């Protein structure tokens, strides 16, 4: 998390510049990813967001020149991160096949809100009057950007609803007992195992993670043998996912996209288990979901060590 202990206006404005440049880099990267997977509508939206961020950078440089503020070359490139905020927006925007204009805009709004909180904290905590003044202006700017993006997001949401773009997802509401949860976990791990095998040619270090995933499948299958049959809701949910996943796998022929798909699926598995923990009323289901959530986090941690932050 970026420190809000900003001492000078030069440091503050330099951080703001680096934030704009990070947005330009990230949106450019995402536009390229979407175009590679023939997701033209989302690619075009990210490209438009790049254009807007370039203009924000230009205006920021112009403002600094007018105020006589020099950029601090010692301020490094930054990336907005907030450990208290769900990764769902980031995950869904990155997914090369499931991303939509609505999700791209949700991702952008999410980033603007993080920036707003950052500048608000700087304003509240700084003892430098000039820093507080500029932080307040920057916070208002970010809030304005977020408001505009929210309006576009609402339009995109209603447009997608009208188009009935209803993609299948694992639904936490279909989990009513431990058999349902174990069945879902086995499906998730089988799919992740397939995704890992797709990328292991470029990263043999992932072999250990594949073996651990296979062991987890075996453990969960043995546990499921002692349970009643899973319910119709989860069974139907998984059948829908299997059909959709089969179609996506036929289109995955790019190592870069395969890696991003793996990241996306790992994040989704964590979000799914976490949601089950939140809604569980059965202690056995909650405890199993907690363990699966922990395992999912461990897996994401291993992937970060293998691929670095660039894989996210």
Kinemage of the C-alpha trace (Angstrom):
@kinemage 1
@onewidth
@group {chain A} dominant
@subgroup {mainchain}
@vectorlist {calphas} color= white
{ca unk a 1} P 0.000 0.000 0.000
{ca unk a 2} L 1.415 3.409 -1.007
{ca unk a 3} L 2.389 5.522 2.016
{ca unk a 4} L 0.179 8.560 2.627
{ca unk a 5} L 2.982 10.273 4.541
{ca unk a 6} L 3.748 12.757 1.749
{ca unk a 7} L 6.102 15.589 2.745
{ca unk a 8} L 6.113 18.020 -0.215
{ca unk a 9} L 3.888 19.174 -3.076
{ca unk a 10} L 6.558 17.983 -5.503
{ca unk a 11} L 6.318 14.464 -4.085
{ca unk a 12} L 2.507 14.553 -4.129
{ca unk a 13} L 2.253 15.740 -7.725
{ca unk a 14} L 4.937 13.274 -8.804
{ca unk a 15} L 2.933 10.455 -7.231
{ca unk a 16} L -0.142 11.695 -9.105
{ca unk a 17} L 1.840 11.645 -12.362
{ca unk a 18} L 3.080 8.128 -11.719
{ca unk a 19} L -0.494 7.046 -10.977
{ca unk a 20} L -1.654 8.367 -14.344
{ca unk a 21} L 1.222 6.599 -16.079
{ca unk a 22} L 0.374 3.348 -14.304
{ca unk a 23} L -3.232 3.672 -15.498
{ca unk a 24} L -2.013 4.280 -19.062
{ca unk a 25} L 0.264 1.237 -18.874
{ca unk a 26} L -2.365 -1.044 -17.351
{ca unk a 27} L -5.202 -0.004 -19.671
{ca unk a 28} L -2.915 -0.321 -22.712
{ca unk a 29} L -1.946 -3.815 -21.595
{ca unk a 30} L -5.572 -4.781 -21.045
{ca unk a 31} L -6.664 -3.378 -24.407
{ca unk a 32} L -3.989 -5.481 -26.098
{ca unk a 33} L -5.067 -8.596 -24.189
{ca unk a 34} L -8.722 -8.089 -25.106
{ca unk a 35} L -7.879 -7.549 -28.774
{ca unk a 36} L -5.766 -10.722 -28.876
{ca unk a 37} L -8.796 -12.679 -27.683
{ca unk a 38} L -11.131 -10.895 -30.167
{ca unk a 39} L -12.962 -9.093 -27.361
{ca unk a 40} L -13.283 -5.944 -29.480
{ca unk a 41} L -15.872 -4.026 -27.435
{ca unk a 42} L -13.818 -4.173 -24.241
{ca unk a 43} L -10.572 -3.520 -26.134
{ca unk a 44} L -12.051 -0.341 -27.599
{ca unk a 45} L -13.232 0.796 -24.178
{ca unk a 46} L -9.803 0.290 -22.602
{ca unk a 47} L -8.232 2.175 -25.537
{ca unk a 48} L -10.596 5.074 -24.918
{ca unk a 49} L -9.628 5.014 -21.248
{ca unk a 50} L -5.958 5.190 -22.293
{ca unk a 51} L -6.732 8.335 -24.300
{ca unk a 52} L -8.467 9.903 -21.289
{ca unk a 53} L -5.599 9.052 -18.926
{ca unk a 54} L -3.060 10.508 -21.377
{ca unk a 55} L -5.081 13.736 -21.293
{ca unk a 56} L -5.134 13.648 -17.480
{ca unk a 57} L -1.337 13.289 -17.504
{ca unk a 58} L -0.987 16.245 -19.901
{ca unk a 59} L -3.198 18.466 -17.739
{ca unk a 60} L -1.305 17.455 -14.612
{ca unk a 61} L 2.047 18.379 -16.195
{ca unk a 62} L 0.556 21.682 -17.353
{ca unk a 63} L -0.766 22.419 -13.867
{ca unk a 64} L 2.627 21.655 -12.295
{ca unk a 65} L 4.335 23.997 -14.758
{ca unk a 66} L 1.902 26.808 -13.938
{ca unk a 67} L 2.460 26.315 -10.205
{ca unk a 68} L 6.235 26.024 -10.562
{ca unk a 69} L 6.305 22.468 -9.199
{ca unk a 70} L 9.048 20.182 -10.494
{ca unk a 71} L 8.620 16.438 -10.814
{ca unk a 72} L 10.658 14.446 -8.305
{ca unk a 73} L 12.687 11.889 -10.318
{ca unk a 74} L 13.115 9.760 -7.190
{ca unk a 75} L 9.406 8.874 -7.051
{ca unk a 76} L 9.287 5.368 -8.562
{ca unk a 77} L 6.548 3.840 -10.723
{ca unk a 78} L 3.566 2.900 -8.585
{ca unk a 79} L 0.575 0.607 -8.655
{ca unk a 80} L -2.587 1.346 -6.693
{ca unk a 81} L -3.226 -1.525 -4.305
{ca unk a 82} L -5.511 -1.839 -1.322
{ca unk a 83} L -5.452 -5.128 0.624
{ca unk a 84} L -8.851 -4.278 2.154
{ca unk a 85} L -10.575 -4.203 -1.246
{ca unk a 86} L -11.795 -7.310 -3.085
{ca unk a 87} L -9.833 -8.349 -6.176
{ca unk a 88} L -13.065 -9.139 -8.034
{ca unk a 89} L -12.993 -6.033 -10.262
{ca unk a 90} L -9.358 -6.577 -11.161
{ca unk a 91} L -9.975 -10.272 -11.836
{ca unk a 92} L -13.037 -9.767 -14.025
{ca unk a 93} L -11.513 -6.946 -16.045
{ca unk a 94} L -8.407 -9.028 -16.787
{ca unk a 95} L -10.250 -12.130 -17.966
{ca unk a 96} L -9.755 -12.136 -21.766
{ca unk a 97} L -12.986 -13.961 -22.533
{ca unk a 98} L -15.400 -12.895 -19.809
{ca unk a 99} L -14.503 -9.211 -19.614
{ca unk a 100} L -17.176 -6.800 -20.817
{ca unk a 101} L -17.435 -2.992 -21.024
{ca unk a 102} L -19.328 -3.031 -17.712
{ca unk a 103} L -16.556 -4.963 -15.957
{ca unk a 104} L -13.873 -2.780 -17.518
{ca unk a 105} L -15.668 0.314 -16.230
{ca unk a 106} L -16.129 -1.285 -12.803
{ca unk a 107} L -12.357 -1.851 -12.729
{ca unk a 108} L -11.734 1.795 -13.656
{ca unk a 109} L -14.173 3.079 -11.015
{ca unk a 110} L -12.484 0.849 -8.446
{ca unk a 111} L -9.079 2.395 -9.248
{ca unk a 112} L -10.423 5.961 -9.149
{ca unk a 113} L -11.947 5.269 -5.719
{ca unk a 114} L -8.631 3.930 -4.421
{ca unk a 115} L -6.910 7.088 -5.690
{ca unk a 116} L -9.596 9.244 -4.053
{ca unk a 117} L -9.056 7.486 -0.709
{ca unk a 118} L -5.294 7.940 -1.019
{ca unk a 119} L -5.496 11.706 -1.590
{ca unk a 120} L -8.116 12.029 1.157
{ca unk a 121} L -5.770 10.308 3.628
{ca unk a 122} L -2.897 12.558 2.533
{ca unk a 123} L -5.068 15.625 3.086
{ca unk a 124} L -6.151 14.430 6.525
{ca unk a 125} L -2.714 13.423 7.765
{ca unk a 126} L -0.303 15.974 6.306
{ca unk a 127} L 0.991 18.859 8.418
{ca unk a 128} L 2.001 20.753 5.277
{ca unk a 129} L -0.736 23.228 4.317
{ca unk a 130} L 0.249 23.269 0.632
{ca unk a 131} L 0.229 19.455 0.474
{ca unk a 132} L -3.238 19.412 2.050
{ca unk a 133} L -4.473 21.963 -0.497
{ca unk a 134} L -3.213 20.019 -3.530
{ca unk a 135} L -4.362 16.695 -2.081
{ca unk a 136} L -7.880 18.077 -1.683
{ca unk a 137} L -7.919 19.220 -5.332
{ca unk a 138} L -6.616 15.854 -6.546
{ca unk a 139} L -9.195 14.017 -4.414
{ca unk a 140} L -12.012 16.077 -5.950
{ca unk a 141} L -10.638 15.333 -9.424
{ca unk a 142} L -10.607 11.590 -8.769
{ca unk a 143} L -14.113 11.750 -7.331
{ca unk a 144} L -15.272 13.547 -10.471
{ca unk a 145} L -13.636 10.952 -12.704
{ca unk a 146} L -15.266 8.158 -10.698
{ca unk a 147} L -18.708 9.806 -10.999
{ca unk a 148} L -18.416 10.004 -14.790
{ca unk a 149} L -17.237 6.406 -15.009
{ca unk a 150} L -20.081 5.267 -12.753
{ca unk a 151} L -22.594 6.884 -15.127
{ca unk a 152} L -21.028 5.029 -18.057
{ca unk a 153} L -20.926 1.840 -16.017
{ca unk a 154} L -24.685 2.071 -15.374
{ca unk a 155} L -25.332 2.474 -19.100
{ca unk a 156} L -23.104 -0.496 -19.869
{ca unk a 157} L -24.845 -2.575 -17.198
{ca unk a 158} L -28.306 -1.952 -18.644
{ca unk a 159} L -27.056 -2.546 -22.169
{ca unk a 160} L -25.539 -5.893 -21.201
{ca unk a 161} L -28.664 -6.873 -19.300
{ca unk a 162} L -30.752 -6.170 -22.401
{ca unk a 163} L -28.365 -8.295 -24.446
{ca unk a 164} L -28.872 -11.089 -21.869
{ca unk a 165} L -25.166 -11.825 -21.604
{ca unk a 166} L -25.532 -14.269 -18.751
{ca unk a 167} L -22.254 -16.128 -18.305
{ca unk a 168} L -22.217 -19.235 -16.097
{ca unk a 169} L -20.445 -18.889 -12.755
{ca unk a 170} L -20.111 -21.040 -9.680
{ca unk a 171} L -22.876 -19.784 -7.430
{ca unk a 172} L -22.263 -19.896 -3.629
{ca unk a 173} L -26.054 -20.097 -3.184
{ca unk a 174} L -26.002 -23.633 -4.649
{ca unk a 175} L -23.911 -24.895 -1.706
{ca unk a 176} L -26.235 -26.369 0.920
{ca unk a 177} L -24.072 -29.086 2.463
{ca unk a 178} L -20.532 -30.445 2.523
{ca unk a 179} L -21.188 -32.779 -0.439
{ca unk a 180} L -22.129 -29.778 -2.597
{ca unk a 181} L -18.968 -27.936 -1.547
{ca unk a 182} L -16.628 -30.897 -2.098
{ca unk a 183} L -18.164 -31.529 -5.519
{ca unk a 184} L -17.552 -27.904 -6.472
{ca unk a 185} L -13.979 -28.038 -5.104
{ca unk a 186} L -13.184 -31.154 -7.141
{ca unk a 187} L -14.507 -29.482 -10.283
{ca unk a 188} L -12.459 -26.338 -9.593
{ca unk a 189} L -9.248 -28.281 -9.004
{ca unk a 190} L -9.682 -30.433 -12.111
{ca unk a 191} L -10.106 -27.284 -14.184
{ca unk a 192} L -7.138 -25.548 -12.545
{ca unk a 193} L -5.030 -28.659 -13.111
{ca unk a 194} L -5.864 -28.437 -16.836
{ca unk a 195} L -4.934 -24.745 -16.895
{ca unk a 196} L -1.643 -25.398 -15.082
{ca unk a 197} L -0.695 -28.127 -17.551
{ca unk a 198} L -1.309 -25.661 -20.392
{ca unk a 199} L 1.289 -23.226 -19.035
{ca unk a 200} L 3.804 -25.686 -17.558
{ca unk a 201} L 5.703 -25.973 -20.851
{ca unk a 202} L 6.916 -22.410 -20.342
{ca unk a 203} L 7.272 -22.696 -16.561
{ca unk a 204} L 8.292 -26.175 -15.370
{ca unk a 205} L 8.401 -24.820 -11.792
{ca unk a 206} L 4.631 -25.227 -11.736
{ca unk a 207} L 4.938 -29.043 -11.740
{ca unk a 208} L 4.975 -29.135 -7.928
{ca unk a 209} L 1.781 -27.094 -7.795
{ca unk a 210} L 0.143 -29.505 -10.250
{ca unk a 211} L 1.043 -32.456 -8.011
{ca unk a 212} L -0.337 -30.655 -4.956
{ca unk a 213} L -3.565 -29.932 -6.824
{ca unk a 214} L -3.865 -33.577 -7.850
{ca unk a 215} L -3.352 -34.618 -4.227
{ca unk a 216} L -6.062 -32.203 -3.122
{ca unk a 217} L -8.446 -33.692 -5.706
{ca unk a 218} L -7.741 -37.172 -4.334
{ca unk a 219} L -8.294 -36.022 -0.737
{ca unk a 220} L -11.588 -34.322 -1.578
{ca unk a 221} L -12.816 -37.298 -3.589
{ca unk a 222} L -12.202 -39.592 -0.598
{ca unk a 223} L -14.042 -37.157 1.686
{ca unk a 224} L -16.936 -36.986 -0.790
{ca unk a 225} L -17.289 -40.783 -0.698
{ca unk a 226} L -18.434 -40.454 2.905
{ca unk a 227} L -21.090 -37.879 2.031
{ca unk a 228} L -24.566 -38.033 0.507
{ca unk a 229} L -24.960 -37.227 -3.192
{ca unk a 230} L -24.632 -33.550 -4.156
{ca unk a 231} L -27.851 -31.624 -4.817
{ca unk a 232} L -29.398 -30.801 -8.177
{ca unk a 233} L -28.538 -27.091 -7.929
{ca unk a 234} L -24.771 -27.551 -7.777
{ca unk a 235} L -24.908 -30.392 -10.313
{ca unk a 236} L -26.725 -28.208 -12.846
{ca unk a 237} L -24.429 -25.274 -12.100
{ca unk a 238} L -21.349 -27.427 -12.789
{ca unk a 239} L -22.788 -28.894 -15.993
{ca unk a 240} L -23.293 -25.372 -17.313
{ca unk a 241} L -19.704 -24.473 -16.368
{ca unk a 242} L -18.250 -27.588 -18.003
{ca unk a 243} L -19.919 -26.765 -21.308
{ca unk a 244} L -18.727 -23.150 -21.192
{ca unk a 245} L -15.188 -24.084 -20.110
{ca unk a 246} L -14.923 -26.569 -22.976
{ca unk a 247} L -15.742 -23.816 -25.464
{ca unk a 248} L -13.174 -21.440 -23.927
{ca unk a 249} L -10.400 -24.054 -23.883
{ca unk a 250} L -10.825 -24.569 -27.627
{ca unk a 251} L -9.923 -20.896 -28.098
{ca unk a 252} L -6.953 -20.812 -25.711
{ca unk a 253} L -3.914 -21.090 -27.972
{ca unk a 254} L -1.770 -18.252 -26.624
{ca unk a 255} L 0.569 -18.879 -23.636
{ca unk a 256} L 0.035 -15.329 -22.366
{ca unk a 257} L -3.750 -15.726 -22.406
{ca unk a 258} L -3.505 -19.170 -20.828
{ca unk a 259} L -1.528 -17.699 -17.928
{ca unk a 260} L -4.036 -14.884 -17.459
{ca unk a 261} L -6.847 -17.407 -17.522
{ca unk a 262} L -5.093 -19.398 -14.792
{ca unk a 263} L -4.731 -16.272 -12.643
{ca unk a 264} L -8.380 -15.429 -13.200
{ca unk a 265} L -9.592 -18.911 -12.251
{ca unk a 266} L -7.431 -18.983 -9.100
{ca unk a 267} L -8.827 -15.616 -7.989
{ca unk a 268} L -12.366 -16.757 -8.706
{ca unk a 269} L -11.923 -19.931 -6.704
{ca unk a 270} L -10.759 -17.882 -3.716
{ca unk a 271} L -13.741 -15.498 -4.085
{ca unk a 272} L -16.146 -18.440 -4.356
{ca unk a 273} L -14.875 -20.201 -1.218
{ca unk a 274} L -14.790 -16.921 0.688
{ca unk a 275} L -18.427 -16.272 -0.267
{ca unk a 276} L -19.378 -19.764 0.938
{ca unk a 277} L -17.718 -19.037 4.294
{ca unk a 278} L -19.734 -15.819 4.589
{ca unk a 279} L -23.104 -17.470 3.926
{ca unk a 280} L -22.556 -20.842 5.629
{ca unk a 281} L -24.912 -21.745 8.455
{ca unk a 282} L -23.609 -25.305 8.755
{ca unk a 283} L -20.392 -25.522 10.781
{ca unk a 284} L -18.951 -28.402 8.714
{ca unk a 285} L -19.504 -26.441 5.496
{ca unk a 286} L -17.960 -23.320 7.007
{ca unk a 287} L -14.857 -25.158 8.253
{ca unk a 288} L -14.335 -26.930 4.927
{ca unk a 289} L -14.815 -23.664 3.047
{ca unk a 290} L -12.315 -21.917 5.329
{ca unk a 291} L -9.694 -24.565 4.576
{ca unk a 292} L -10.391 -24.334 0.840
{ca unk a 293} L -10.109 -20.535 1.048
{ca unk a 294} L -6.733 -20.874 2.770
{ca unk a 295} L -5.570 -23.405 0.169
{ca unk a 296} L -6.654 -21.075 -2.635
{ca unk a 297} L -4.647 -18.216 -1.112
{ca unk a 298} L -1.603 -20.479 -0.793
{ca unk a 299} L -1.929 -21.409 -4.467
{ca unk a 300} L -2.117 -17.760 -5.494
{ca unk a 301} L 0.965 -17.078 -3.364
{ca unk a 302} L 2.899 -19.858 -5.131
{ca unk a 303} L 1.888 -18.494 -8.535
{ca unk a 304} L 3.124 -15.047 -7.534
{ca unk a 305} L 6.489 -16.508 -6.579
{ca unk a 306} L 6.737 -18.384 -9.883
{ca unk a 307} L 5.459 -15.736 -12.276
{ca unk a 308} L 5.890 -12.528 -10.317
{ca unk a 309} L 3.435 -9.655 -10.255
{ca unk a 310} L 3.506 -9.511 -14.082
{ca unk a 311} L 1.336 -12.594 -14.208
{ca unk a 312} L -1.526 -10.897 -12.400
